[in-house]
Amino acid sequence: MNNLLVLPLIIPIITAVVLVFLKDHIILQRIISFITMLFVTVLSFILLNIVQTEGILRLDFSGWLPPFGILFVADSFAMILVLTASVVTTICLLYAFSTIGDRHEKMFFYPFVLFLIAGVNGSFLTGDIFNLFVCFEVMLLASYVLIALGGEKRQLRESLKYVLINVVASWMFLVALAFLYGTVKTLNMAHIAQRVAEAGQDPLLTTVSILFLIVFSLKAGLLLFFWLPGSYSVPPTVVQALFAALLTKVGIYALIRTFTLMFPLNQDVTHVIIGIMAGVTIIAGCMGALSGRDIYTIATYNVIIGVGFILIGLAVGTESAIAGAIYYLIHDMLAKALLFLLVGMMFYLTGESVVKKMNGLIKNYPIFGWIFFLVMLALAGIPPLSGFVGKVLIGQGAIEAGSYILLALGFASSIIVLYSLLRIFLASFFGETTISFEDRKPIPKGAYWSFILFAISIVYVGMGAESLAVYVKDAAETLMNPSIYIDAILKG
């Protein structure tokens, strides 16, 4: 059964390689890529339930036992994110089939989407920190191609910035790995955690942990997000949605895993820094969302606000807050993907991205308009939609820990999110329409299905939160008690 752990990584990679040789067979590429992601989604759900019944799963490659070999580890936290990432990618493929166009499809769009999800899933499942770096690079190499897909001048300019920032971050990651290995003589995450717990987190290890904090903050868009607005606004719409849903979340996962498992001891330094960075990120994101005049800018700064809010849960560090961060991660991956798909469709229908130059869309596209209203409420945390449970639990944790400033910033950001998206909704969907009924463009059926499936997912995560509670509770318990993870790897 443990051998199944490698499949969410290896199946997309093998399929991507096969699709490279099917460049001119677009329909076949679509069918194969969609079936692949459906299979990975179902497999992820099966593995998540196996973890609930059998405990943490471990796959040792080539028979080398920890801490000496490469391994994959599936706990509830990792499998929740693998499942959510796979669902998001599957639905986004539906949108791509009817919108991306033959030109992009013949430029290896589907292979690189599969390489991207392989890197994302590998990052969630790896049990040693060097292979976290390797999976990061697989994900980033795919994203370098996807961000420049189409070869427009603005894309190339932003992609150069994006590549440069990530190359610097990757170099810093290697430096941090070198210092870490020189200090604890291992790269297995559970073994690192054991040695840090035995020897204590001295100033050198705390400094190394801060270096990892900087690296993962660059990846997550925590405070160091200056690269993000431009990079997320230039690729095709479906790529924007995948980036918003997946890339920053891998950085957030790495931060949570690092500071709950490997470096949990000196919280007076590390968690205070994370809290300050989360607070500043929220403030900056709110300012960007309020000052934004076009739909892409507003949507991108809402991604930044979400990053800050999730990491309030890590900074607070109580079990309630961590559970809330997990719920909110699930919500944010689904809702941000839908938001970017909707924003991209608005641009397709009107040819405009400035809010004030669009109006009356709801007259011609009522279902589209009300789905936008739904995601707006979800992102603002209105019950009973997906954002509500995570916000309440993070708020409860902040109260338990006495983190009232972070609590105030987090809930104030909900008002800003609601206001910024309400501006788009009122200005763009109501008023006199600039597009006559005869001149309106039809929304492709694949796009409509993707909107509906994401909307159903958002409603389910909110109203069906109780059915997710068993998985989230187990994930939060494992994160709050590193010995559970350590024992499963080193003694299992």
C-alpha positions in Angstrom: 0.0 0.0 0.0 2.9 2.4 0.8 4.1 2.1 -2.8 1.1 4.1 -3.9 2.7 7.2 -2.3 4.9 7.9 -5.3 2.1 7.8 -7.8 0.9 11.5 -7.3 4.4 12.5 -8.4 5.4 9.9 -10.9 2.1 9.5 -12.9 1.9 13.2 -13.9 5.6 13.1 -14.9 5.3 10.0 -17.0 2.1 11.3 -18.6 3.8 14.7 -19.3 6.7 12.9 -21.1 4.2 10.9 -23.2 2.3 14.1 -24.1 5.4 15.8 -25.4 5.3 13.2 -28.3 1.6 14.0 -29.0 2.2 17.7 -29.7 -0.1 17.8 -32.7 -2.9 15.6 -31.3 -4.7 18.2 -29.2 -7.9 16.2 -28.4 -5.8 13.2 -27.3 -3.7 15.5 -25.1 -6.8 16.8 -23.4 -8.3 13.4 -22.8 -5.1 11.9 -21.4 -4.3 14.9 -19.2 -7.8 15.0 -17.8 -8.0 11.2 -17.1 -4.5 11.5 -15.4 -5.7 14.2 -13.0 -8.9 12.4 -12.3 -6.9 9.3 -11.4 -4.5 11.3 -9.2 -7.5 13.0 -7.4 -9.2 9.7 -6.7 -5.9 8.1 -5.5 -5.2 11.1 -3.2 -8.6 10.7 -1.6 -8.0 7.0 -1.1 -4.6 7.6 0.5 -6.1 10.3 2.8 -8.6 7.8 4.1 -5.9 5.1 4.5 -3.9 7.6 6.6 -6.9 7.9 8.9 -7.2 4.2 9.5 -3.5 3.1 9.4 -1.7 6.2 10.5 1.2 8.0 8.8 2.4 6.2 5.7 6.1 6.0 4.6 7.8 4.9 1.4 11.5 4.2 1.6 13.1 4.3 -1.9 15.5 1.5 -2.7 15.0 -0.1 0.7 17.2 2.5 2.5 15.7 3.0 6.0 15.4 6.4 7.6 17.4 8.6 8.1 19.7 7.4 5.4 17.5 7.1 2.3 15.1 9.2 0.3 11.5 8.8 1.5 8.0 10.0 0.9 5.7 10.6 3.9 1.9 10.9 3.8 0.3 12.4 6.9 -3.1 14.0 6.9 -1.7 17.5 6.3 0.2 16.5 3.2 -2.6 14.4 1.8 -5.2 17.1 2.3 -3.1 19.5 0.2 -2.3 16.9 -2.4 -6.0 16.1 -2.8 -6.9 19.8 -3.0 -4.2 20.6 -5.5 -5.3 17.7 -7.7 -8.9 18.8 -7.6 -7.9 22.4 -8.5 -5.8 21.2 -11.4 -8.5 18.9 -12.7 -11.1 21.6 -12.8 -8.7 24.1 -14.3 -8.1 21.7 -17.1 -11.8 21.8 -17.9 -11.5 25.6 -18.3 -8.4 25.3 -20.4 -9.9 22.9 -22.9 -12.3 25.6 -24.2 -10.2 28.8 -23.6 -6.4 28.2 -23.9 -6.4 27.9 -27.7 -4.6 25.6 -30.1 -1.5 27.8 -30.3 -0.8 27.4 -26.6 -1.8 23.7 -26.6 0.8 23.0 -29.3 3.4 24.8 -27.1 3.3 21.9 -24.6 0.8 23.5 -22.2 -0.5 20.2 -20.9 2.9 18.5 -20.3 4.0 21.5 -18.3 0.8 21.7 -16.2 1.4 18.0 -15.3 5.1 18.8 -14.5 3.8 21.6 -12.3 1.4 19.4 -10.3 4.1 16.7 -10.0 6.4 19.2 -8.4 3.6 20.5 -6.1 2.6 17.0 -5.0 6.2 16.0 -4.5 6.8 19.0 -2.3 3.9 18.0 -0.1 4.9 14.4 0.2 8.7 14.4 0.5 10.2 13.5 3.9 13.6 15.0 3.5 14.4 18.6 3.0 16.8 18.2 0.1 14.2 16.6 -2.0 11.8 19.4 -1.0 14.4 21.6 -2.9 14.3 19.2 -5.8 10.5 19.2 -6.0 10.5 22.9 -5.7 12.7 23.1 -8.7 10.5 20.7 -10.8 7.6 23.0 -10.0 9.5 26.2 -10.7 10.9 24.9 -14.0 7.4 24.2 -15.2 6.2 27.6 -14.0 9.0 29.3 -15.9 7.6 27.9 -19.1 4.0 28.5 -18.2 4.5 32.2 -17.3 6.1 32.9 -20.6 3.6 30.8 -22.6 2.7 32.8 -25.7 5.9 34.8 -25.8 4.4 38.3 -25.5 6.7 41.2 -24.6 5.1 41.8 -21.2 5.2 38.1 -20.4 8.9 37.9 -21.2 9.7 41.0 -19.1 7.8 39.7 -16.0 9.1 36.1 -16.5 12.7 37.4 -16.3 11.9 39.0 -13.0 10.1 35.9 -11.8 13.0 33.6 -12.8 15.6 35.9 -11.2 13.8 36.1 -7.9 13.4 32.3 -7.8 17.0 31.6 -8.8 18.1 33.8 -5.9 15.7 32.0 -3.5 16.9 28.6 -4.7 20.5 29.6 -4.1 19.6 30.8 -0.6 17.8 27.4 -0.1 21.0 25.5 -1.0 23.1 27.7 1.4 20.6 27.1 4.2 20.7 23.3 3.4 24.5 23.4 3.6 24.5 25.1 7.0 21.7 22.8 8.3 23.6 19.6 7.2 26.8 20.9 8.6 25.1 21.5 12.0 22.9 18.4 12.4 24.5 16.0 9.9 21.1 14.9 8.4 18.5 16.1 5.9 15.7 13.8 6.9 13.0 16.0 8.4 12.1 13.7 11.2 15.7 13.1 12.1 16.4 16.9 12.0 13.5 17.4 14.4 14.8 14.7 16.7 18.3 16.1 16.8 17.1 19.6 17.3 14.9 18.4 20.2 17.8 16.5 21.8 20.4 19.2 21.4 18.2 22.3 21.7 17.7 25.1 19.2 20.9 27.1 19.8 21.5 30.5 18.2 23.1 28.9 15.1 20.1 26.7 14.4 17.8 29.6 15.0 19.8 31.6 12.4 19.5 28.7 10.0 15.8 28.6 10.6 15.5 32.3 9.8 17.3 31.7 6.6 14.7 29.0 5.7 12.0 31.5 6.7 13.4 34.1 4.2 13.5 31.4 1.4 10.0 30.1 2.0 8.6 33.6 2.5 9.9 34.5 -1.0 8.1 31.4 -2.4 4.9 32.0 -0.4 4.7 35.8 -1.0 5.0 36.5 2.7 6.2 40.1 3.0 8.6 39.5 0.1 5.9 39.6 -2.5 7.1 42.4 -4.8 7.5 39.9 -7.7 4.0 38.5 -7.4 1.6 41.2 -8.8 3.4 41.4 -12.2 4.1 37.7 -12.5 0.5 36.6 -11.8 -1.1 39.0 -14.3 0.7 38.1 -17.5 0.2 34.4 -18.3 -3.0 32.9 -19.8 -6.0 32.9 -17.4 -5.8 29.2 -16.5 -2.1 29.6 -15.6 -2.9 32.6 -13.4 -5.5 30.4 -11.6 -3.0 27.6 -11.1 -0.3 29.9 -9.8 -2.7 31.7 -7.4 -4.0 28.3 -6.1 -0.8 26.3 -5.9 2.5 28.1 -6.0 2.2 30.3 -2.9 0.6 27.4 -1.0 3.7 25.3 -1.4 5.7 28.0 0.3 3.1 28.2 3.0 3.2 24.4 3.5 7.0 24.5 3.7 6.8 27.3 6.4 4.2 25.3 8.5 6.2 22.1 8.2 9.5 23.7 9.0 8.3 25.6 12.1 6.1 23.0 13.6 8.4 20.0 13.0 12.0 20.9 12.6 12.4 24.3 14.4 9.5 24.5 16.9 11.5 25.4 20.0 12.6 29.1 19.8 9.1 30.5 19.2 9.9 33.8 20.9 12.1 34.6 17.9 10.8 32.7 14.9 7.0 32.8 15.5 7.2 36.5 16.5 9.0 37.3 13.2 6.4 35.2 11.3 3.6 37.1 13.1 5.2 40.5 12.2 5.7 39.4 8.6 2.1 38.2 8.4 0.7 41.4 9.8 2.7 43.6 7.4 1.8 41.4 4.5 -1.9 41.8 5.3 -1.6 45.6 5.6 0.3 45.8 2.3 -2.1 43.5 0.6 -5.1 45.6 1.8 -3.5 48.8 0.6 -2.8 47.2 -2.8 -6.4 45.9 -3.1 -7.9 49.3 -2.1 -5.7 51.2 -4.5 -6.1 48.8 -7.4 -8.0 50.0 -10.4 -8.0 46.9 -12.6 -9.3 43.5 -11.9 -6.0 41.7 -12.1 -4.3 44.0 -9.5 -7.2 43.6 -7.1 -7.3 39.8 -7.5 -3.5 39.5 -7.0 -3.4 41.6 -3.8 -6.2 39.4 -2.5 -3.8 36.4 -2.9 -1.3 38.4 -0.8 -3.9 39.1 1.9 -4.7 35.3 2.0 -1.1 34.4 2.5 -0.8 36.8 5.5 -4.0 35.5 7.0 -3.1 31.8 6.8 0.3 32.5 8.4 -1.4 34.2 11.4 -2.4 30.6 12.3 1.2 29.5 12.3 2.4 32.6 14.2 -0.3 32.1 16.9 0.7 28.4 17.1 -2.3 27.0 19.0 -4.0 23.8 17.8 -7.2 25.8 17.0 -5.2 28.3 14.9 -3.3 25.5 13.1 -6.6 23.8 12.3 -8.0 27.1 11.1 -4.9 27.6 8.8 -5.5 24.1 7.3 -9.2 24.8 6.7 -8.3 28.2 5.2 -5.6 26.7 3.0 -8.2 24.3 1.4 -10.6 27.3 1.0 -8.0 29.6 -0.4 -6.8 27.1 -3.0 -10.3 26.6 -4.4 -11.5 30.2 -4.1 -8.5 31.9 -5.5 -8.5 29.6 -8.5 -12.1 30.4 -9.2 -11.5 34.1 -8.6 -8.8 34.2 -11.3 -10.8 32.2 -13.7 -13.7 34.6 -13.3 -11.5 37.7 -13.7 -9.9 36.2 -16.8 -13.4 35.6 -18.3 -14.4 39.1 -17.5 -11.4 40.3 -19.6 -12.3 37.9 -22.4 -15.9 39.1 -22.5 -15.2 42.9 -22.4 -11.6 43.3 -23.6 -11.1 45.6 -20.6 -9.4 45.1 -17.2 -10.1 48.5 -15.7 -13.1 48.2 -13.3 -14.8 51.4 -14.3 -14.8 50.5 -18.0 -16.9 47.4 -17.5 -20.6 47.4 -16.5 -23.9 45.5 -16.9 -22.3 42.1 -17.3 -25.0 40.4 -15.1 -27.7 41.3 -17.6 -26.1 39.1 -20.3 -24.4 36.6 -18.0 -26.5 36.1 -14.8 -25.1 32.8 -13.7 -21.6 34.1 -14.2 -22.4 37.2 -12.2 -23.9 35.3 -9.2 -20.9 32.9 -9.1 -18.7 35.9 -8.8 -20.9 37.1 -5.9 -20.6 33.7 -4.3 -16.8 33.6 -4.4 -16.7 37.2 -3.1 -18.7 36.2 0.0 -16.5 33.1 0.5 -13.3 35.1 0.4 -14.7 37.6 2.9 -15.5 34.7 5.3 -19.3 35.0 5.2 -21.0 31.9 6.6 -21.7 29.2 5.7 -19.2 29.3 2.8 -15.7 27.9 2.8 -13.8 30.9 4.3 -15.9 31.1 7.4 -14.6 28.1 9.4 -10.9 28.8 8.9 -11.4 32.5 9.9 -13.3 31.5 13.1 -10.7 28.9 14.2 -7.8 31.2 13.5 -9.6 34.0 15.4 -10.3 31.5 18.3 -6.6 30.6 18.4 -5.5 34.2 18.4 -7.8 35.0 21.3 -6.4 31.9 23.2 -2.8 33.1 22.6 -3.7 36.8 23.3 -2.6 37.9 19.8 -5.1 40.7 19.6 -3.3 42.8 17.1 -3.0 39.9 14.6 -6.7 39.1 15.3 -7.7 42.7 14.5 -5.6 42.8 11.3 -7.0 39.5 10.2 -10.6 40.4 10.6 -10.1 43.9 9.3 -8.7 42.4 6.2 -12.0 40.5 5.6 -13.7 43.9 5.3 -11.1 45.1 2.8 -11.5 41.9 0.8 -15.2 42.3 0.7 -15.0 45.9 -0.2 -12.4 45.4 -3.0 -14.4 42.6 -4.6 -17.7 44.4 -4.1 -16.2 47.3 -6.1 -15.7 44.9 -9.0 -19.1 43.3 -8.6 -21.1 46.6 -8.4 -19.2 48.4 -11.1 -18.7 45.6 -13.6 -21.9 43.6 -13.3 -24.5 46.3 -12.7 -25.5 49.4 -14.5 -26.1 49.9 -18.2 -24.5 47.2 -20.2 -22.0 48.3 -22.9 -22.5 45.0 -24.7 -25.8 44.4 -26.6 -27.4 41.0 -26.4 -26.6 40.5 -30.1 -22.9 41.4 -29.7 -22.2 39.4 -26.5 -19.6 36.7 -26.6 -20.8 33.3 -25.4 -19.0 31.8 -22.3 -17.5 28.4 -23.4 -19.3 25.4 -21.8 -16.0 24.1 -20.4 -15.5 27.4 -18.6 -19.0 27.4 -17.2 -18.6 23.8 -15.9 -15.3 24.8 -14.2 -17.1 27.8 -12.5 -19.9 25.5 -11.3 -17.6 22.8 -10.0 -15.5 25.3 -8.1 -18.6 27.0 -6.7 -20.0 23.6 -5.5 -16.6 22.9 -3.9 -16.6 26.2 -2.0 -20.1 25.6 -0.7 -19.2 22.0 0.3 -16.1 23.0 2.2 -18.2 25.5 4.2 -21.4 23.6 4.7 -19.7 20.2 4.9 -16.9 21.4 7.2 -17.9 18.7 9.7 -17.1 15.9 7.2 -13.6 17.4 6.8 -13.1 17.9 10.5 -11.7 14.4 11.1 -8.9 15.0 8.5 -8.2 18.5 9.7 -8.2 17.6 13.4 -5.7 14.7 12.7 -3.5 17.0 10.6 -3.5 19.7 13.3 -2.7 17.2 16.0 0.2 15.8 14.1 1.6 19.3 13.5 1.2 20.3 17.1 2.8 17.1 18.4 6.0 16.5 16.3 6.7 13.2 18.1 3.8 11.6 16.2 5.6 12.3 12.9 9.1 11.5 14.2 8.0 8.2 15.7 6.2 7.2 12.5 9.3 7.8 10.5 12.2 6.7 12.7 10.4 4.0 14.7 7.7 2.9 12.4 
